[in-house]
Amino acid sequence: MEYGVRMTQPPAASDVVTAVEYQLQSIDPTSTPHGGEGTWFRYVIAQGSNLITGLHAGNEAQVDSAVREMVERLNERRTGKTRPRIKSPAK
């Protein structure tokens, strides 16, 4: 090793992935799952090439709001921020 030359390692794959924000990719109407009722939507959240897909019931505005809140929470968690939790009353 030469003096003044610093050997560095490339970032770990997990470090690269966590540097990419989660983003809402799509929300589309879908058929009602077996045993379900009401209007359903399929959503896709992307973080780089990683995809999270899911189903959510409700009208389009409700689902859009819920999924955007989910994306916000995922990004807060990714950066180490946390929201204060509301404790449920003791039973």
Backbone as CSV, one residue per row, in Angstrom:
resi,resn,N_x,N_y,N_z,CA_x,CA_y,CA_z,C_x,C_y,C_z
1,MET,0.843,-1.176,0.000,0.000,0.000,0.000,0.889,1.240,0.000
2,GLU,0.591,2.163,-0.882,1.340,3.404,-0.931,0.806,4.360,0.123
3,TYR,1.692,5.178,0.638,1.261,6.190,1.591,0.448,7.248,0.853
4,GLY,-0.586,7.732,1.498,-1.431,8.753,0.905,-2.529,8.194,0.014
5,VAL,-2.514,6.889,-0.238,-3.561,6.267,-1.035,-4.495,5.547,-0.079
6,ARG,-5.738,5.862,-0.182,-6.713,5.272,0.733,-7.527,4.228,-0.018
7,MET,-7.533,3.037,0.496,-8.317,1.963,-0.101,-9.745,2.070,0.426
8,THR,-10.707,2.104,-0.468,-12.108,2.161,-0.045,-12.869,1.027,-0.687
9,GLN,-13.895,0.626,-0.029,-14.756,-0.433,-0.535,-15.984,0.215,-1.164
10,PRO,-16.540,-0.382,-2.206,-17.779,0.163,-2.766,-18.898,0.030,-1.723
11,PRO,-19.916,0.875,-1.807,-20.997,0.779,-0.830,-21.691,-0.575,-0.929
12,ALA,-22.112,-1.064,0.199,-22.850,-2.331,0.226,-24.159,-2.139,-0.526
13,ALA,-24.671,-3.210,-1.102,-25.921,-3.137,-1.867,-27.050,-2.572,-1.016
14,SER,-27.094,-2.919,0.259,-28.157,-2.422,1.131,-28.050,-0.914,1.315
15,ASP,-26.840,-0.345,1.310,-26.665,1.099,1.426,-27.184,1.809,0.183
16,VAL,-26.979,1.222,-0.978,-27.452,1.821,-2.220,-28.972,1.822,-2.250
17,VAL,-29.581,0.712,-1.860,-31.037,0.607,-1.873,-31.659,1.615,-0.918
18,THR,-31.103,1.770,0.289,-31.707,2.683,1.253,-31.534,4.131,0.840
19,ALA,-30.643,4.424,-0.105,-30.469,5.797,-0.570,-31.588,6.198,-1.531
20,VAL,-32.314,5.256,-2.075,-33.385,5.519,-3.029,-34.708,5.641,-2.282
21,GLU,-35.444,6.713,-2.550,-36.728,6.914,-1.882,-37.798,5.983,-2.426
22,TYR,-38.777,5.705,-1.581,-39.985,5.011,-2.015,-40.845,6.015,-2.773
23,GLN,-41.487,5.550,-3.835,-42.366,6.408,-4.626,-43.597,5.629,-5.030
24,LEU,-44.731,6.315,-5.024,-45.962,5.706,-5.511,-45.847,5.568,-7.020
25,GLN,-45.986,4.351,-7.509,-45.853,4.119,-8.941,-47.217,4.090,-9.623
26,SER,-48.196,3.423,-8.991,-49.518,3.366,-9.616,-50.584,2.945,-8.610
27,ILE,-51.807,3.356,-8.917,-53.010,2.894,-8.210,-54.040,2.638,-9.306
28,ASP,-54.510,1.400,-9.400,-55.451,1.033,-10.455,-56.607,0.237,-9.880
29,PRO,-57.827,0.444,-10.402,-58.963,-0.380,-9.964,-58.686,-1.848,-10.262
30,THR,-59.176,-2.714,-9.400,-58.991,-4.154,-9.603,-60.249,-4.874,-9.152
31,SER,-60.344,-6.146,-9.468,-61.513,-6.926,-9.064,-61.480,-7.161,-7.554
32,THR,-62.640,-7.330,-7.001,-62.768,-7.568,-5.566,-62.201,-8.948,-5.233
33,PRO,-61.315,-9.026,-4.231,-60.772,-10.338,-3.847,-61.865,-11.253,-3.303
34,HIS,-61.635,-12.545,-3.401,-62.588,-13.529,-2.896,-62.917,-13.229,-1.437
35,GLY,-64.197,-13.112,-1.153,-64.635,-12.845,0.222,-64.661,-11.369,0.572
36,GLY,-64.187,-10.511,-0.329,-64.170,-9.070,-0.068,-65.432,-8.398,-0.563
37,GLU,-65.594,-7.164,-0.160,-66.739,-6.375,-0.604,-66.268,-4.981,-0.972
38,GLY,-67.041,-4.302,-1.789,-66.751,-2.915,-2.103,-65.819,-2.765,-3.291
39,THR,-65.294,-1.545,-3.430,-64.391,-1.189,-4.522,-62.957,-1.370,-4.052
40,TRP,-62.139,-2.001,-4.901,-60.745,-2.291,-4.542,-59.790,-1.703,-5.573
41,PHE,-58.610,-1.376,-5.085,-57.553,-0.853,-5.936,-56.264,-1.617,-5.656
42,ARG,-55.466,-1.787,-6.699,-54.139,-2.392,-6.585,-53.133,-1.260,-6.662
43,TYR,-52.210,-1.210,-5.701,-51.195,-0.159,-5.717,-49.809,-0.767,-5.859
44,VAL,-48.900,0.037,-6.415,-47.506,-0.365,-6.558,-46.655,0.781,-6.021
45,ILE,-45.780,0.456,-5.062,-44.815,1.395,-4.509,-43.447,0.895,-4.944
46,ALA,-42.632,1.799,-5.486,-41.311,1.411,-5.989,-40.216,2.068,-5.165
47,GLN,-39.150,1.313,-4.955,-37.907,1.832,-4.389,-36.811,1.279,-5.295
48,GLY,-36.414,2.091,-6.272,-35.489,1.580,-7.276,-36.174,0.450,-8.035
49,SER,-35.523,-0.700,-8.112,-36.117,-1.843,-8.813,-36.969,-2.715,-7.888
50,ASN,-37.009,-2.384,-6.598,-37.844,-3.128,-5.651,-39.270,-2.620,-5.721
51,LEU,-40.228,-3.541,-5.743,-41.635,-3.167,-5.822,-42.418,-3.740,-4.646
52,ILE,-43.319,-2.935,-4.129,-44.273,-3.377,-3.113,-45.639,-3.259,-3.763
53,THR,-46.379,-4.356,-3.833,-47.729,-4.310,-4.400,-48.719,-4.720,-3.327
54,GLY,-49.899,-4.168,-3.413,-50.916,-4.513,-2.441,-52.294,-4.134,-2.932
55,LEU,-53.282,-4.515,-2.149,-54.678,-4.199,-2.437,-55.226,-3.368,-1.293
56,HIS,-56.116,-2.442,-1.635,-56.732,-1.601,-0.607,-58.156,-1.310,-1.047
57,ALA,-59.088,-1.409,-0.104,-60.493,-1.138,-0.388,-60.820,0.314,-0.074
58,GLY,-61.790,0.856,-0.810,-62.260,2.212,-0.569,-62.462,2.926,-1.882
59,ASN,-62.867,4.205,-1.780,-62.985,4.958,-3.026,-61.586,5.432,-3.426
60,GLU,-61.468,5.954,-4.626,-60.143,6.294,-5.154,-59.412,7.314,-4.282
61,ALA,-60.135,8.307,-3.775,-59.510,9.337,-2.930,-59.005,8.744,-1.612
62,GLN,-59.784,7.849,-1.004,-59.374,7.206,0.257,-58.128,6.363,0.056
63,VAL,-58.115,5.578,-0.998,-56.982,4.695,-1.271,-55.743,5.526,-1.598
64,ASP,-55.905,6.561,-2.415,-54.779,7.423,-2.760,-54.172,8.027,-1.497
65,SER,-55.007,8.533,-0.617,-54.523,9.137,0.629,-53.803,8.112,1.506
66,ALA,-54.395,6.930,1.652,-53.806,5.888,2.501,-52.456,5.420,1.955
67,VAL,-52.365,5.235,0.656,-51.117,4.741,0.063,-50.039,5.822,0.108
68,ARG,-50.403,7.082,-0.133,-49.415,8.170,-0.046,-48.891,8.313,1.383
69,GLU,-49.754,8.105,2.370,-49.309,8.132,3.767,-48.347,6.970,4.038
70,MET,-48.644,5.807,3.458,-47.761,4.655,3.607,-46.377,4.950,3.021
71,VAL,-46.341,5.575,1.844,-45.064,5.937,1.209,-44.298,6.910,2.104
72,GLU,-45.007,7.881,2.665,-44.366,8.847,3.562,-43.759,8.151,4.783
73,ARG,-44.499,7.223,5.380,-43.987,6.487,6.550,-42.790,5.621,6.180
74,LEU,-42.836,4.976,5.019,-41.696,4.162,4.579,-40.451,5.023,4.422
75,ASN,-40.608,6.211,3.847,-39.456,7.088,3.672,-38.952,7.644,5.001
76,GLU,-39.852,7.928,5.930,-39.421,8.360,7.264,-38.632,7.254,7.948
77,ARG,-39.122,6.053,7.840,-38.439,4.898,8.442,-37.080,4.677,7.798
78,ARG,-37.016,4.866,6.473,-35.771,4.683,5.721,-34.709,5.663,6.182
79,THR,-35.118,6.891,6.514,-34.154,7.911,6.913,-33.939,7.961,8.423
80,GLY,-34.635,7.099,9.158,-34.431,7.050,10.606,-35.347,7.953,11.399
81,LYS,-36.248,8.641,10.717,-37.209,9.474,11.431,-38.364,8.604,11.888
82,THR,-38.917,8.936,13.013,-40.076,8.194,13.491,-41.132,9.170,13.977
83,ARG,-42.355,8.777,13.847,-43.463,9.570,14.353,-43.760,9.128,15.778
84,PRO,-44.250,10.055,16.610,-44.659,9.613,17.937,-45.844,8.660,17.822
85,ARG,-45.804,7.624,18.586,-46.897,6.639,18.556,-47.927,6.987,19.596
86,ILE,-49.178,6.797,19.226,-50.267,7.021,20.160,-50.571,5.689,20.823
87,LYS,-50.464,5.675,22.143,-50.741,4.436,22.862,-52.239,4.222,22.954
88,SER,-52.652,2.968,22.742,-54.067,2.666,22.905,-54.358,2.511,24.397
89,PRO,-55.574,2.846,24.797,-55.921,2.753,26.215,-55.773,1.323,26.740
90,ALA,-55.352,1.200,27.973,-55.203,-0.119,28.598,-56.574,-0.736,28.771
91,LYS,-56.629,-2.039,28.582,-57.918,-2.747,28.718,-58.007,-3.415,30.059
